[in-house]
Amino acid sequence: MDEAVPMFFRMGIEARPSSLPGWTYPLCEPLCESSAGVSTDEPWPALRGDERVYIFHPGAWTPAAMANVEAMVKP
């Protein structure tokens, strides 16, 4: 399956898309519709629930960092 992962966090000098969690985004590229890349240190967009989510962390993955991510993704 071909897939492109849209990265919904800083990737350069541009401003963040939003400072509020749950912001929405339009996708124009069909290859981007099945996944999302987010970072633990920025607000996440509204995720549909059926997409594959790639979670990035700017520091070391420690047990505390993993526990925080688990708390963020559990309903």
C-alpha positions, -999 to 999 in steps of 0.1 A, spaced: 0 0 0 13 34 -9 11 60 18 23 95 25 23 107 61 13 143 66 33 158 95 10 179 117 38 196 137 66 219 131 89 209 102 108 242 99 104 279 106 67 281 97 42 289 124 23 261 140 -11 253 123 -29 259 156 -22 263 193 -54 246 202 -59 208 203 -85 193 180 -79 217 151 -90 204 117 -72 202 84 -81 196 48 -63 169 28 -60 173 -9 -36 144 -15 -53 109 -14 -20 93 -3 -23 113 29 -58 102 39 -49 71 58 -22 84 82 -11 114 104 21 123 120 19 142 154 44 153 180 40 150 218 50 186 224 24 203 201 -14 203 200 -28 174 179 -53 179 151 -87 162 153 -80 126 143 -107 105 126 -98 73 145 -94 52 113 -60 66 103 -26 52 112 -10 77 137 28 81 139 37 98 172 70 116 174 87 128 206 115 154 206 133 138 235 142 103 246 114 78 249 113 73 287 87 53 306 71 87 316 69 98 280 53 65 270 28 69 299 19 104 287 13 92 251 -8 63 263 -30 88 283 -33 110 252 -45 82 229 -68 63 252 -105 73 249 
